[in-house]
Amino acid sequence: MQPAQMAYDRAITVFSPEGRLYQVEYAREAVKMGSTTIGIKFKDGVALIIDKKVRSRLIEPKSIEKIYIIDDHIGAASSGLMADARILVDYARVSAQVEKITYGEKIGVEALVKKISDYVQQYTQYGGVRPFGTSLLIAGIDDTDVYLFETEPSGAFTGYKASCIGRGRESVMNLFEKEYQEDMDQDSAILLALKGLKQVSEDPNQPLVVEIGLITKGKKFEIMAQEEVEKYLKRLNEAK
């Protein structure tokens, strides 16, 4: 970075002459360095798939949490700084429960995503704070529709049919552009997501270690049992 640009680099509240907020851009880079996280809609629901590769044999795999249950009808997966993601998930859970206690009904998926994004956006406006270095993929079903949203460190959010955050995003999104179909069933959607995850794996010859969160119409958001995940991975390997 040039010396003239460094003044704009040091404060979150100062725009550069090009209209850029460097600290927000750095937060996006933190997300890009995170583990690959995929969300994909299918005919009756949404699946969230994360790369849960354990970097050391000394780490307890159960201690790594990247898919979160926010409410019965909403789940989220993260990439980037896990501590930042945990704060946003806690905020989302409280917001969902406040809605339920105050109005006696479940919060709308889009309304919750907007609350989270508004909260994130505040951390791009005030001195003495930094942006959240994480993005979330939020999956949910309410009375209006089936949803998959992606939040950004800037406070923006976008609805997707299929999306990827973290390492290898561009490659996975190219795969989805070519092969994703709106009327896919659950199995086809999950296998396509696993194909994308395999494609950007650091070592394609190593077996994938993944976790899958799932919500379908009429059912609660749940973390898929590892036995079921292994069946999908077996089918992926057999399809080669």
C-alpha positions in Angstrom: 0.0 0.0 0.0 1.2 3.5 -0.9 1.9 5.9 2.0 -0.9 8.2 0.9 -3.4 5.4 1.2 -2.3 4.4 4.8 -4.4 7.2 6.3 -7.6 5.7 4.9 -6.4 2.2 6.0 -6.2 3.1 9.7 -9.8 4.1 10.4 -13.0 2.3 9.6 -15.0 5.5 9.3 -12.9 7.1 6.6 -13.5 6.6 2.9 -10.6 6.6 0.5 -10.7 9.0 -2.5 -11.9 6.0 -4.6 -14.9 5.4 -2.2 -13.4 2.4 -0.5 -13.5 1.3 3.1 -10.3 -0.6 3.4 -11.1 -2.3 6.8 -14.3 -3.7 5.3 -12.4 -5.1 2.4 -9.9 -6.7 4.8 -12.8 -8.3 6.6 -13.9 -9.8 3.3 -10.4 -11.2 2.8 -10.7 -12.9 6.2 -13.8 -14.6 4.9 -12.0 -15.7 1.7 -9.4 -17.4 3.9 -12.0 -19.3 5.9 -13.0 -22.9 5.3 -15.3 -23.7 2.4 -19.0 -23.4 3.3 -21.8 -24.2 0.9 -25.5 -23.6 0.9 -27.9 -25.1 -1.7 -31.6 -25.0 -2.2 -33.5 -28.0 -3.5 -37.2 -28.9 -4.2 -38.4 -28.9 -0.6 -35.7 -27.3 1.5 -32.1 -26.1 2.0 -28.8 -27.8 2.9 -25.7 -26.3 4.4 -22.5 -28.2 3.9 -19.1 -27.3 5.6 -15.6 -28.5 5.3 -14.8 -29.8 8.8 -11.3 -31.0 8.2 -9.4 -31.2 11.5 -5.9 -29.7 11.1 -4.4 -31.6 14.0 -5.0 -35.1 15.4 -4.9 -33.4 18.9 -8.1 -31.4 18.2 -11.4 -32.8 19.4 -13.6 -32.7 16.3 -16.8 -32.1 18.3 -15.3 -28.8 19.6 -15.4 -27.4 16.0 -18.8 -25.8 15.4 -19.5 -24.2 12.1 -23.2 -25.0 11.6 -25.6 -23.5 14.1 -29.3 -24.0 14.9 -30.8 -20.5 15.4 -34.4 -21.6 15.7 -36.5 -24.6 14.8 -36.9 -23.2 11.3 -33.6 -21.4 10.7 -30.0 -22.5 10.7 -26.7 -20.9 9.7 -23.2 -21.8 8.6 -20.1 -19.6 8.8 -16.8 -18.9 7.2 -14.1 -16.5 8.5 -13.4 -15.7 12.1 -15.3 -18.3 14.2 -15.4 -16.0 17.3 -17.1 -13.3 15.2 -19.6 -15.8 13.8 -20.4 -17.0 17.3 -21.4 -13.4 18.4 -23.7 -13.0 15.4 -25.3 -16.4 16.0 -25.9 -15.5 19.6 -27.5 -12.2 18.5 -29.7 -14.1 16.0 -30.8 -16.6 18.6 -31.8 -13.8 21.0 -33.6 -11.9 18.2 -35.6 -15.1 17.3 -36.6 -15.7 20.9 -37.6 -12.1 21.5 -39.9 -12.3 18.5 -41.4 -15.5 19.8 -42.0 -14.1 23.3 -43.3 -10.7 22.2 -45.6 -11.7 19.3 -46.1 -15.4 19.9 -44.9 -16.5 16.5 -41.7 -17.5 14.7 -39.6 -14.7 13.2 -39.6 -14.5 9.4 -36.3 -15.7 7.8 -35.8 -12.5 5.8 -36.6 -10.3 8.8 -34.0 -12.1 10.9 -31.4 -11.8 8.2 -32.1 -8.0 8.0 -31.6 -7.7 11.8 -28.3 -9.5 11.6 -27.1 -7.4 8.6 -28.2 -4.1 10.3 -26.2 -5.2 13.4 -23.1 -6.0 11.2 -23.5 -2.7 9.3 -23.2 -0.7 12.5 -19.7 -1.9 12.9 -18.7 -0.2 9.7 -19.9 3.2 10.9 -18.3 3.9 14.2 -14.7 4.6 15.3 -13.1 2.3 17.9 -14.7 -0.9 16.5 -13.8 -3.2 13.6 -16.0 -5.0 11.0 -17.0 -8.6 11.7 -14.6 -10.8 9.8 -17.1 -13.5 9.0 -19.9 -14.2 6.5 -23.0 -16.4 7.2 -25.1 -18.6 5.0 -28.6 -18.6 6.6 -31.1 -21.2 5.6 -34.7 -21.3 6.7 -38.3 -21.9 5.9 -41.3 -19.8 7.0 -44.9 -19.3 5.9 -43.8 -17.4 2.8 -41.0 -19.3 1.2 -37.8 -21.4 1.4 -34.8 -19.1 1.8 -31.0 -19.1 1.5 -29.2 -15.8 2.3 -25.6 -14.8 2.4 -24.5 -12.0 4.7 -21.3 -9.9 4.2 -19.0 -8.0 6.5 -20.3 -4.7 5.0 -23.8 -5.4 6.3 -25.2 -6.3 2.8 -27.2 -9.5 2.3 -28.2 -11.4 -0.8 -30.6 -14.3 -1.5 -29.3 -17.3 -3.4 -30.4 -20.5 -4.9 -26.9 -21.9 -4.3 -23.9 -20.2 -2.8 -20.4 -20.7 -1.4 -18.3 -18.6 1.0 -14.7 -19.1 2.1 -11.9 -20.8 0.3 -12.5 -21.7 -3.3 -15.7 -19.7 -3.7 -15.2 -18.8 -7.4 -14.5 -22.3 -8.5 -17.6 -23.7 -6.6 -19.8 -20.9 -8.0 -18.7 -21.7 -11.5 -19.7 -25.3 -10.9 -23.1 -24.2 -9.7 -23.6 -22.0 -12.7 -23.1 -25.0 -15.0 -24.8 -27.8 -13.1 -27.4 -26.4 -10.6 -31.0 -27.1 -11.4 -33.9 -25.4 -9.5 -36.0 -28.7 -9.3 -33.2 -30.8 -7.9 -34.1 -33.2 -5.1 -32.3 -33.4 -1.8 -29.9 -36.1 -2.8 -28.9 -34.5 -6.1 -28.3 -31.1 -4.4 -26.2 -32.5 -1.6 -24.1 -34.5 -4.0 -23.5 -31.5 -6.2 -22.4 -29.5 -3.1 -20.0 -32.3 -2.1 -18.7 -32.3 -5.7 -17.9 -28.6 -5.3 -16.3 -29.2 -1.9 -14.1 -32.0 -3.3 -13.1 -29.8 -6.3 -11.6 -27.2 -4.0 -10.2 -29.5 -1.4 -6.5 -28.9 -0.5 -5.8 -32.6 -1.2 -8.4 -34.2 -3.5 -7.0 -37.6 -2.7 -7.8 -37.2 1.0 -11.3 -38.2 2.1 -13.7 -35.3 2.8 -14.6 -34.5 6.4 -17.9 -32.6 6.2 -20.9 -31.6 8.3 -24.4 -31.1 6.9 -27.3 -29.0 8.2 -30.7 -29.6 6.7 -34.1 -28.1 6.8 -37.1 -29.4 4.7 -40.7 -28.3 4.7 -42.6 -29.6 7.7 -39.4 -30.4 9.6 -37.1 -28.6 12.0 -33.6 -27.6 11.1 -31.2 -30.4 12.1 -27.6 -31.5 11.9 -27.5 -34.6 9.8 -26.2 -37.8 11.6 -22.6 -38.7 10.6 -23.8 -42.1 9.4 -26.0 -40.4 6.8 -23.2 -38.0 5.8 -20.9 -41.0 5.2 -23.5 -42.5 2.8 -23.5 -39.4 0.7 -19.7 -39.4 0.6 -19.7 -43.0 -0.5 -22.1 -42.2 -3.3 -19.8 -39.3 -4.4 -16.8 -41.5 -4.6 -18.7 -44.2 -6.5 -19.9 -41.6 -9.0 -16.3 -41.0 -10.2 
